[in-house]
Amino acid sequence: MRLIDSSRKFLSRRLQTRYGQVYILPTGQGGNFIVIIFVLFLISLSYGHSLAFSSTFIFVAVVMTSTIFTHFNLKDLELLRAWIPDLIEANKSFFVEARIHNPTGKKKYDLKLAKGKSYSSDSLQLQAGQSGDIKLSFEGLPRGRYRIKTLSLRTTFPFGIFYSWSYGQVEKEFVVHPRIEEGNDLRKFMMGETHEESEIMVKGDNDFEGHSKYNDGDSINRIDWKVYGRTRQLLKKEFVSPIEREVVVSDKMIGHLSFEEGLEFLAGVIHQADQMGWRFGIDWHGQILSPDRGKEHYVRCLTFLGGLEKEVVDL
């Protein structure tokens, strides 16, 4: 078993750049099966037992059939593309999804996607000429920058005696952003420290503020006719609306925290601002992401925090 595992690791390191080529080795169950065949063969030679000869022949036929079908079940499959989520939070599991295409005229069975020892939780069957998507589950990763160069397609069809795999090129980089800190304390901080400072009343058309004298050229739609009916004075309604609220997080806000705790705090502020519809941005030692809102800007800000002081790690 250890020899088989070592062989797999060696081949994985040496051969993973040969995209599309199929490799095959016995599984643990297959290794035991081969040992049984060898023992039966020795018994048949020693005792000349016809049943032992017959069993050996049948088992060898099963092994040969399994080898052929396991190899051809994976042959010529294509990894078309892979998707990685835009947002991956630190220490939380996530999925990588890949699209597999079967250009052959044969149906393919029990296909799995893998990276190292991480196997997908489901399997895929593809009809001739069909494409399908399959998800690979990853355990949570620490905050940082990562790269996936290859993913492997695997199968043990039909009998689980042999295990075949081939590599598909991915070359995807992604960032795991800091854990998002949430809660009432953070919301109170924002409402107390940021909300009051950024709320400025300006002329608008949302909330009623009072009346002012009507002048020629003003819109008649703003005349308060009820007041005119009581006082015979032409007064117009004035409205106000708050300017867009925004928050800019910076390195100065986290001096009392450890680096990782501080990034989690800033990620929490950005998340809360996004939830409340505020504009938000980042000023990190002069590197500025101007305040904005929306999903793309949210992803941009969290990705920026996730990549701070991190080198790319190959998975």
Secondary structure, 3 states (H helix, E strand, C coil): CHHHHHHHHHHHHHHCCCCCCCEEEECHHHHHHHHHHHHHHHHHHHHCCHHHHHHHHHHHHHHHHHHHHHHHHHCCCEEEEEECCCCEECCCCEEEEEEEECCCCCCEEEEEEEECCEECCCCEEECCCCEEEEEEEECCCCCEEEEEEEEEEEECCCCCCEEEEEEEEEEEEEEEECCCCCCHHHHHHHHHHHHHHHCCEEEEEEEEEEEEECCCCCCHHHECHHHHHHHCCCEEEEEEEECCCEEEEEHHHHCCCCHHHHHHHHHHHHHHHHHCCCEEEEEECCEEEEEECCHHHHHHHHHHHHHCCCCEEEC
